Amino acid sequence: MDEVGVILTQSFCDQEEIWTTYRERTGDENFRTLRDGGEVVAACAILPCGQWFGGRVVPMGGIAAVGVPPHRRGRRYAERLMGEAVREMHRERIPLSVLYASSVALYRLAGYEPAGCRMIHSIDLRSIAHRKGEIPFVPVRGTPGEPVRAVAAERGRRSNGNVDRDDRFWVMLTKAIQKQPVFGYLLGSEAEPVGYVFFQQERKEWGYDLVVRDMAATTPEAMRALWSFLAAHRTMSRNASWPGPAVDPRLRGLAEPVHRILRSELWMLRIVDLRGALEQRGYPASLEAELHLEVADDLIEANNGRFMLRVRDGRGVVEPGGRGDLRIKIREMAPLYTGLWSAGDLTAPGAPDPALEEADRIFRGPPPWMADPF
Ligand SMILES: CC(C)(COP(=O)(O)OP(=O)(O)OC[C@H]1O[C@@H](n2cnc3c(N)ncnc32)[C@H](O)[C@@H]1OP(=O)(O)O)[C@@H](O)C(=O)NCCC(=O)NCCS
């Protein structure tokens, strides 16, 4: 672990105290290393969690802290480490894996593909009207409990791609390793929660900006109250930023937002266990559909071949065999599965194809995004 610490501290230009906290939060058991002649030449972490798709949580391995020491780079160590990590997750029956990539090419080699986003939005707080609201705000201290988690679960059910946070992810959200403290508020009451916000204050030459780490509201009134709460900082604070999807439906409630996108981050997803991924996610309750796939996967033998996905009553069942109407690489399945791209986006334009239409009926949904960086 000491060697891992040296590699990661150097790879990410971190201070040593950051590594100490990061190691504590991640847990030694979640780090993986690749050695050559006894020397650690590559490291990463696999964070077990879940991800919401179609109203259900699918187990997911979040890949973080991938590093190779500079004098060892360019020898395929990272590629081998990622291959082993994917094989391990498959053995452990973890159907999905997600990461934020510094190089798309590297992770494509292991079957990952950009499949969702984390856009950082920014708004001029003076463009939000501040109204005294009726909904109470209750400060949240320490790791959030059930009421906040219930709001997050409600948001997860209605959207695609967000992490189903366990204690580790809630700590990562609410206790920043660096910089300013994180302030948290629950909207509504413990018995009837309707939203939450967690944010930091980033000092500017004059005053500070609000850096929202995550916010969620389960009703339009709660969302208006949240905007109003942010606007109440505007004597000292000019802008607020927050993570969201590319086009954030939360902006709908504002009359004239002065808004822009500060940063765009794509996350990559790997379908590790095809059958588990298709059977554990949810689908629209009214949908009845059948898709015949022929899948190719260089790394995981069990994902290869023909499969039939039958969707009914919000659930999917996979059986081997079928006609193989939609021929697809495992990498291309990722943005189809999350709903980032339509089946038509993934293929060359051509005549209308019933298999592509069927795939779209099954997988199209709210655009996939994620609030949590890791
Ligand atoms: C990114 C990193 C882990 C790559 O390690 P590595 O062992 O040198 O990578 P590999 O030799 O296995 O590379 C395999 C393929 O990945 C891609 N790749 C690797 N490094 C890349 C880079 N810096 N830029 C673009 N593509 C890269 C290439 O396609 C490469 O194949 P090629 O050499 O045939 O072109 C290493 O450069 C590193 O530790 N960087 C600093 C920390 C970091 O960025 N971590 C990743 C965070 S997501």
The ligand as a Tripos MOL2 file, in Angstrom:
@<TRIPOS>MOLECULE
LIG
   48    50     1     0     0
SMALL
NO_CHARGES

@<TRIPOS>ATOM
      1 C1         -3.1650    6.6480  -17.9440 C.3       1 LIG1
      2 C2         -2.0970    5.6650  -17.4400 C.3       1 LIG1
      3 C3         -2.6990    4.8580  -16.2920 C.3       1 LIG1
      4 C4         -1.7440    4.7310  -18.6160 C.3       1 LIG1
      5 O1         -0.8470    3.7160  -18.1550 O.3       1 LIG1
      6 P1          0.0700    2.8820  -19.1730 P.3       1 LIG1
      7 O2          0.4860    1.6190  -18.4920 O.co2     1 LIG1
      8 O3          1.1270    3.7540  -19.7080 O.co2     1 LIG1
      9 O4         -0.9510    2.5500  -20.3380 O.3       1 LIG1
     10 P2         -0.8340    1.3450  -21.3590 P.3       1 LIG1
     11 O5          0.5750    1.1330  -21.7600 O.co2     1 LIG1
     12 O6         -1.5470    0.1540  -20.7980 O.co2     1 LIG1
     13 O7         -1.6610    1.9200  -22.5860 O.3       1 LIG1
     14 C5         -2.5460    1.1470  -23.3230 C.3       1 LIG1
     15 C6         -3.2730    2.0570  -24.3140 C.3       1 LIG1
     16 O8         -3.9630    3.0960  -23.6090 O.3       1 LIG1
     17 C7         -3.8990    4.3190  -24.3390 C.3       1 LIG1
     18 N1         -3.1200    5.3150  -23.5660 N.ar      1 LIG1
     19 C8         -2.2750    5.0950  -22.5340 C.ar      1 LIG1
     20 N2         -1.7790    6.2630  -22.0770 N.ar      1 LIG1
     21 C9         -2.3220    7.2250  -22.8310 C.ar      1 LIG1
     22 C10        -2.1860    8.6390  -22.8680 C.ar      1 LIG1
     23 N3         -1.4050    9.2880  -22.0040 N.pl3     1 LIG1
     24 N4         -2.8830    9.3270  -23.7850 N.ar      1 LIG1
     25 C11        -3.6920    8.6910  -24.6650 C.ar      1 LIG1
     26 N5         -3.8350    7.3400  -24.6800 N.ar      1 LIG1
     27 C12        -3.1660    6.6290  -23.7900 C.ar      1 LIG1
     28 C13        -3.2340    4.0070  -25.6390 C.3       1 LIG1
     29 O9         -4.2300    3.6520  -26.5720 O.3       1 LIG1
     30 C14        -2.3930    2.8150  -25.2830 C.3       1 LIG1
     31 O10        -2.1830    2.0010  -26.3930 O.3       1 LIG1
     32 P3         -1.0270    2.3870  -27.4650 P.3       1 LIG1
     33 O11         0.2290    2.5410  -26.6640 O.co2     1 LIG1
     34 O12        -1.0060    1.2190  -28.3850 O.co2     1 LIG1
     35 O13        -1.4430    3.6430  -28.1210 O.co2     1 LIG1
     36 C15        -0.8150    6.3920  -16.9710 C.3       1 LIG1
     37 O14        -0.3890    7.2520  -18.0100 O.3       1 LIG1
     38 C16        -1.0040    7.2250  -15.7140 C.2       1 LIG1
     39 O15        -0.8540    6.7130  -14.6060 O.2       1 LIG1
     40 N6         -1.3250    8.5310  -15.8900 N.am      1 LIG1
     41 C17        -1.5420    9.4540  -14.7660 C.3       1 LIG1
     42 C18        -2.8060    9.1440  -13.9790 C.3       1 LIG1
     43 C19        -4.0130    8.9430  -14.8530 C.2       1 LIG1
     44 O16        -4.2680    9.6750  -15.8100 O.2       1 LIG1
     45 N7         -4.7940    7.9150  -14.4990 N.am      1 LIG1
     46 C20        -6.0200    7.5600  -15.1550 C.3       1 LIG1
     47 C21        -7.1550    8.2520  -14.4930 C.3       1 LIG1
     48 S1         -8.6810    7.7800  -15.2310 S.3       1 LIG1
@<TRIPOS>BOND
     1     1     2 1
     2     2     3 1
     3     2     4 1
     4     2    36 1
     5     4     5 1
     6     5     6 1
     7     6     7 2
     8     6     8 1
     9     6     9 1
    10     9    10 1
    11    10    11 2
    12    10    12 1
    13    10    13 1
    14    13    14 1
    15    14    15 1
    16    15    16 1
    17    15    30 1
    18    16    17 1
    19    17    18 1
    20    17    28 1
    21    18    19 ar
    22    18    27 ar
    23    19    20 ar
    24    20    21 ar
    25    21    22 ar
    26    21    27 ar
    27    22    23 1
    28    22    24 ar
    29    24    25 ar
    30    25    26 ar
    31    26    27 ar
    32    28    29 1
    33    28    30 1
    34    30    31 1
    35    31    32 1
    36    32    33 2
    37    32    34 1
    38    32    35 1
    39    36    37 1
    40    36    38 1
    41    38    39 2
    42    38    40 1
    43    40    41 1
    44    41    42 1
    45    42    43 1
    46    43    44 2
    47    43    45 1
    48    45    46 1
    49    46    47 1
    50    47    48 1
@<TRIPOS>SUBSTRUCTURE
     1 LIG1         1 GROUP 0 **** ****
